[in-house]
Amino acid sequence: ILAMLINEAADAMHLKIASAADLETAMTKGVNYPKGLLQWCNEWGVEKCLAVLDDLYNEYHEDRYRASVLLRKYVAENKKFIF
C-alpha cells in the first residue's frame, strides 16, 4: 500500500498537481501521517519502491501498479525527492 501511495504522490508531482512540499504538508498535517510519502520513499529507497511496483504490475497487470514516470526518472538519475 505504501508503494502505491508514494506512486500517486510522484504522479501528482509529475502532472504538476502539487509540489513536493505541498504533498508532504498534506500527508503530515492533513492525514496526520508521521512523515510525508516522499520522505518515506527517500528513506525506503526510490529504487525499492519502483521494484515493488514493478513486481506488483508484473504479477497483476493492473494500471494501479504501473510506476510513475517520475519514479522511473528518479531511479535512472539516482535522485531523491527534495521537499
Protein Blocks (a to p, Z undefined) as FASTA:
>chain_A
ZZmmmmmmmmmmmnomacfklmmmmmmmmnopabdfklmmmmnopklmmmmmmmmmmmno
paklpccfklmmmmmnopacdZZ
